[in-house]
Amino acid sequence: MSADRPDSGAPVRGIAAGTAYVAVPPTAVDARASGATRLVLAWPGFDPPRSAAALAMAAPMTGVPTWRVYLELPTADGLPPDGLGSGTFLESGAMEYYGAAVEGAVERLPAALAALRGDLGLPDGPVALTGFSAGAAAALLALAQDAVPVSTAAVVAPVVAPHRAARALEARSGRERAWSEGAGALADRLDLGARAHDIAARGVPLLLIGGARDRVVPPGEITELREALARAGAPAVEAATFRMGHALAAEPGTEPRPPITEAVRVDGVLTDWFRERVAEVTRPATAAPPARAVPADGALREVAPQRG
């Protein structure tokens, strides 16, 4: 065990099999966990929020009656990119750093999960997965590789195809990427659209969340991935698009800060998604105002929160 004792009701910080984490105990007052899922695992991104603690503040999922554990992405030698929408991503080293973080997160996941169960005193069972940006790519890659048993997943602005993200950045910046052959091969390997059959084969209910103003992961990327998963036979894939850009926190996004409006909206959708699939309502919840979301076609619609 490498954690503070999880008996005070306060968040727990620790290191599980080399992965630093922040674990938030169940806090829902109107629901309890149902089924075997007792953990929601989440990864941050390369854009704000960039740390486990910052993501825990941006998307606390307070109404989900399970542990929510925010895992740091693995670090690599050298400096991380300033963000996937910055010119640094056109450098070979940044792509290699990104790939090491995403693939490393998945490689470490089975051992980290086993250690977390020991740290938090939790039984075996499937987990729920979520993540933002690079962390969302890690969650989808974990599904594709069947890294651990998963009951449901919801990802926010997943980097579906690094090659396409780089091409869009080239067009905006007027620069050409300087990727090595190895960096290009890594981007090919992390093309999640090409792994649609592997992801679909898991049979996991999946929610894809995107931003209508996202220049790193344009809403069309979310639509294309959903369609690819549907063609591959995925049984339950849903998508929601909000009027937001890529980030879910203000710069620099490394320390916990009060959530911005975009994060509040996303947190509400994540909370509803996981409550519907891993929780049982024990008493009526206080009604909440509907969240405003924008579907892929750009038309504004109202999405009523689901509470149980």
C-alpha positions as CSV (number, residue, x, y, z in Angstrom):
1,M,0.0,0.0,0.0
2,S,1.2,3.5,-0.8
3,A,-1.6,5.8,0.3
4,D,-3.1,7.8,3.1
5,R,-5.7,5.8,5.0
6,P,-9.1,5.9,3.2
7,D,-11.2,6.0,6.4
8,S,-11.7,9.7,6.9
9,G,-14.0,10.5,4.0
10,A,-11.3,12.9,2.6
11,P,-9.6,12.4,-0.8
12,V,-6.8,9.9,-0.7
13,R,-3.5,10.5,-2.4
14,G,-1.1,7.7,-3.2
15,I,1.0,5.8,-5.6
16,A,-0.3,2.5,-7.1
17,A,2.3,0.4,-8.9
18,G,4.2,3.5,-9.9
19,T,1.1,5.6,-10.8
20,A,0.3,8.6,-8.7
21,Y,-3.4,9.1,-8.0
22,V,-6.1,11.1,-6.2
23,A,-9.0,9.0,-5.0
24,V,-12.3,10.5,-3.9
25,P,-14.6,8.3,-1.7
26,P,-18.3,7.9,-2.5
27,T,-20.1,11.1,-1.7
28,A,-23.6,10.7,-3.2
29,V,-26.4,11.1,-0.6
30,D,-29.2,9.9,-2.8
31,A,-27.8,6.8,-4.5
32,R,-25.7,3.7,-3.8
33,A,-23.5,1.5,-5.9
34,S,-25.3,-1.3,-7.7
35,G,-23.6,-4.3,-9.4
36,A,-19.9,-5.0,-9.1
37,T,-18.5,-1.7,-10.2
38,R,-17.0,0.2,-7.3
39,L,-14.4,2.4,-9.2
40,V,-14.5,5.1,-11.8
41,L,-10.9,5.6,-13.2
42,A,-10.1,8.9,-14.9
43,W,-7.0,10.3,-16.7
44,P,-6.2,14.0,-17.4
45,G,-4.9,15.4,-20.6
46,F,-2.0,17.4,-22.1
47,D,-4.3,20.5,-22.1
48,P,-6.0,21.9,-18.9
49,P,-6.7,20.0,-16.7
50,R,-3.2,18.5,-16.9
51,S,-3.0,16.7,-13.6
52,A,-5.0,14.2,-11.6
53,A,-5.8,16.8,-8.9
54,A,-6.9,19.4,-11.4
55,L,-9.2,16.9,-13.2
56,A,-10.7,15.9,-9.8
57,M,-11.7,19.5,-9.2
58,A,-13.0,20.0,-12.8
59,A,-15.0,16.8,-12.9
60,P,-15.6,15.5,-9.4
61,M,-18.7,13.4,-10.3
62,T,-20.0,14.0,-6.8
63,G,-23.3,12.2,-7.4
64,V,-21.6,8.9,-8.4
65,P,-21.8,6.6,-5.4
66,T,-18.4,4.9,-6.1
67,W,-14.8,5.8,-5.6
68,R,-13.6,8.1,-8.3
69,V,-9.8,7.7,-8.8
70,Y,-7.9,10.2,-10.9
71,L,-4.7,8.7,-12.3
72,E,-1.7,10.7,-13.5
73,L,-0.5,10.0,-17.0
74,P,3.0,8.5,-17.0
75,T,5.8,11.0,-17.5
76,A,8.6,10.6,-20.0
77,D,12.1,12.0,-20.6
78,G,12.1,15.6,-21.9
79,L,9.4,18.3,-21.7
80,P,5.7,17.7,-22.4
81,P,4.1,19.7,-25.2
82,D,2.5,23.0,-24.2
83,G,-0.8,21.4,-25.4
84,L,-2.0,19.4,-28.3
85,G,-3.2,22.6,-30.0
86,S,0.2,24.3,-29.7
87,G,3.1,24.2,-32.3
88,T,5.1,22.0,-30.0
89,F,3.0,19.0,-31.0
90,L,4.5,19.3,-34.5
91,E,7.8,18.3,-33.1
92,S,8.8,14.7,-33.0
93,G,9.6,14.7,-29.3
94,A,6.2,15.9,-28.4
95,M,4.5,13.1,-30.3
96,E,6.8,10.6,-28.7
97,Y,6.0,12.1,-25.3
98,Y,2.2,11.9,-26.0
99,G,2.5,8.3,-27.2
100,A,4.5,7.2,-24.2
101,A,1.9,8.8,-21.9
102,V,-1.1,7.2,-23.6
103,E,0.4,3.7,-24.1
104,G,2.2,3.8,-20.7
105,A,-1.1,4.6,-18.9
106,V,-2.7,1.4,-20.4
107,E,0.4,-0.7,-19.8
108,R,0.4,0.3,-16.1
109,L,-3.4,0.0,-15.7
110,P,-3.7,-3.7,-14.6
111,A,-1.0,-3.4,-11.9
112,A,-2.2,0.0,-10.8
113,L,-5.8,-1.3,-10.5
114,A,-4.7,-4.2,-8.3
115,A,-2.7,-1.9,-6.1
116,L,-5.7,0.5,-5.8
117,R,-8.0,-2.3,-4.7
118,G,-5.5,-3.0,-1.9
119,D,-5.1,0.7,-1.0
120,L,-8.8,1.4,-0.9
121,G,-10.0,-2.0,0.4
122,L,-12.2,-2.8,-2.6
123,P,-13.2,-6.2,-4.1
124,D,-12.5,-7.4,-7.6
125,G,-14.9,-6.4,-10.3
126,P,-15.2,-4.3,-13.5
127,V,-14.4,-0.6,-13.5
128,A,-15.8,2.4,-15.3
129,L,-13.4,4.5,-17.4
130,T,-13.2,8.1,-18.3
131,G,-10.6,10.6,-19.3
132,F,-10.0,13.9,-21.0
133,S,-8.1,14.5,-24.3
134,A,-4.9,12.3,-24.1
135,G,-6.5,10.7,-21.0
136,A,-9.6,9.9,-23.1
137,A,-7.4,8.3,-25.7
138,A,-5.9,6.2,-23.0
139,A,-9.3,5.1,-21.9
140,L,-10.3,4.1,-25.4
141,L,-7.0,2.3,-25.9
142,A,-7.6,0.4,-22.7
143,L,-10.9,-0.8,-24.2
144,A,-9.3,-1.7,-27.5
145,Q,-6.7,-3.8,-25.7
146,D,-9.1,-5.3,-23.1
147,A,-6.6,-4.2,-20.5
148,V,-9.0,-4.7,-17.5
149,P,-12.7,-5.6,-17.2
150,V,-14.8,-2.5,-17.9
151,S,-18.5,-2.1,-17.3
152,T,-19.0,1.4,-19.0
153,A,-16.9,4.3,-20.2
154,A,-17.4,8.0,-21.1
155,V,-14.6,10.0,-22.7
156,V,-14.2,13.8,-23.2
157,A,-12.6,15.2,-26.3
158,P,-10.6,12.0,-27.1
159,V,-7.7,12.4,-29.5
160,V,-9.0,10.0,-32.0
161,A,-6.2,10.3,-34.6
162,P,-2.9,12.1,-33.9
163,H,-2.2,12.4,-37.6
164,R,-5.4,14.4,-38.2
165,A,-4.8,16.6,-35.1
166,A,-1.3,17.4,-36.5
167,R,-2.6,18.2,-40.0
168,A,-5.2,20.6,-38.6
169,L,-2.5,22.3,-36.5
170,E,-0.3,22.6,-39.6
171,A,-3.1,24.3,-41.4
172,R,-3.6,26.8,-38.6
173,S,0.0,27.5,-37.9
174,G,1.4,27.5,-41.4
175,R,4.1,25.1,-40.2
176,E,4.9,21.5,-41.2
177,R,5.4,18.8,-38.6
178,A,8.9,17.5,-38.0
179,W,8.0,14.0,-36.9
180,S,10.5,11.2,-37.2
181,E,9.6,7.9,-38.8
182,G,9.1,6.5,-35.4
183,A,6.8,9.3,-34.3
184,G,4.7,8.8,-37.4
185,A,4.5,5.1,-36.7
186,L,3.4,5.8,-33.2
187,A,0.7,8.1,-34.4
188,D,-0.5,5.3,-36.7
189,R,-0.6,2.9,-33.8
190,L,-2.7,5.4,-31.8
191,D,-5.3,5.9,-34.5
192,L,-8.3,4.9,-32.4
193,G,-10.7,5.0,-35.4
194,A,-8.6,2.1,-36.8
195,R,-9.2,0.2,-33.6
196,A,-13.0,0.6,-33.8
197,H,-13.6,-3.2,-34.1
198,D,-11.5,-3.9,-31.1
199,I,-13.3,-1.2,-29.0
200,A,-16.7,-2.4,-30.2
201,A,-15.9,-6.0,-29.4
202,R,-15.8,-5.2,-25.7
203,G,-19.5,-4.5,-25.8
204,V,-19.1,-1.7,-23.3
205,P,-21.7,1.2,-23.2
206,L,-19.7,4.2,-24.3
207,L,-20.4,8.0,-24.3
208,L,-18.3,10.3,-26.5
209,I,-18.3,14.0,-25.4
210,G,-17.0,16.7,-27.7
211,G,-16.8,20.5,-28.1
212,A,-18.4,22.3,-31.0
213,R,-15.5,24.9,-30.8
214,D,-12.8,22.3,-30.3
215,R,-9.9,22.9,-32.7
216,V,-7.9,19.9,-31.4
217,V,-10.7,17.3,-31.6
218,P,-13.3,18.9,-34.0
219,P,-16.9,17.6,-33.5
220,G,-16.7,15.7,-36.8
221,E,-14.1,13.5,-35.2
222,I,-16.6,12.5,-32.5
223,T,-19.2,11.8,-35.1
224,E,-16.9,9.7,-37.3
225,L,-15.8,7.6,-34.3
226,R,-19.3,7.0,-33.3
227,E,-20.3,5.9,-36.8
228,A,-17.2,3.7,-37.0
229,L,-18.1,2.0,-33.8
230,A,-21.7,1.5,-34.9
231,R,-20.5,-0.1,-38.1
232,A,-18.2,-2.3,-36.1
233,G,-21.2,-3.6,-34.1
234,A,-20.8,-1.6,-30.9
235,P,-24.1,-2.2,-29.0
236,A,-24.4,1.1,-27.1
237,V,-22.5,4.2,-28.2
238,E,-23.9,7.7,-27.6
239,A,-22.5,11.2,-28.3
240,A,-23.0,14.7,-26.9
241,T,-21.4,17.9,-28.2
242,F,-21.2,21.1,-26.1
243,R,-20.5,24.7,-27.1
244,M,-16.9,24.6,-25.8
245,G,-13.3,24.5,-26.9
246,H,-10.9,21.8,-25.9
247,A,-9.9,22.7,-22.4
248,L,-11.9,21.9,-19.3
249,A,-9.9,24.3,-17.0
250,A,-8.0,27.6,-17.1
251,E,-4.3,27.7,-17.8
252,P,-2.0,26.3,-16.5
253,G,-4.3,23.6,-15.5
254,T,-1.9,21.8,-13.2
255,E,-3.4,22.8,-9.8
256,P,-7.0,22.4,-8.5
257,R,-9.0,25.5,-9.3
258,P,-12.8,26.2,-9.2
259,P,-14.4,24.6,-12.2
260,I,-15.1,26.7,-15.3
261,T,-18.6,26.6,-16.9
262,E,-17.5,24.0,-19.5
263,A,-16.3,21.7,-16.8
264,V,-19.5,22.0,-14.8
265,R,-21.6,21.0,-17.9
266,V,-19.3,18.0,-18.7
267,D,-19.3,16.9,-15.0
268,G,-23.1,16.8,-15.0
269,V,-23.2,14.6,-18.1
270,L,-20.5,12.3,-16.8
271,T,-22.3,12.1,-13.4
272,D,-25.6,11.2,-15.1
273,W,-24.0,8.6,-17.4
274,F,-22.3,6.7,-14.6
275,R,-25.3,7.0,-12.2
276,E,-27.5,5.4,-14.8
277,R,-25.1,2.4,-15.1
278,V,-23.4,1.8,-11.8
279,A,-25.9,3.2,-9.2
280,E,-29.3,2.7,-7.6
281,V,-31.2,5.7,-6.5
282,T,-32.1,5.5,-2.8
283,R,-34.2,8.7,-2.6
284,P,-35.4,11.3,-5.0
285,A,-32.8,13.8,-6.0
286,T,-33.4,17.5,-6.1
287,A,-34.4,18.6,-9.6
288,A,-31.6,20.3,-11.6
289,P,-31.9,22.6,-14.6
290,P,-31.4,21.0,-17.9
291,A,-27.9,21.1,-19.5
292,R,-27.6,22.9,-22.8
293,A,-25.8,20.7,-25.4
294,V,-25.1,21.0,-29.1
295,P,-25.3,17.9,-31.2
296,A,-23.0,17.2,-34.1
297,D,-25.3,18.9,-36.5
298,G,-24.9,22.2,-34.6
299,A,-28.5,22.6,-33.6
300,L,-29.1,23.5,-29.9
301,R,-31.0,21.1,-27.9
302,E,-31.9,20.6,-24.2
303,V,-30.6,17.6,-22.5
304,A,-32.5,16.9,-19.3
305,P,-30.2,15.4,-16.5
306,Q,-31.0,11.8,-15.6
307,R,-30.9,11.1,-11.9
308,G,-31.1,7.4,-11.6
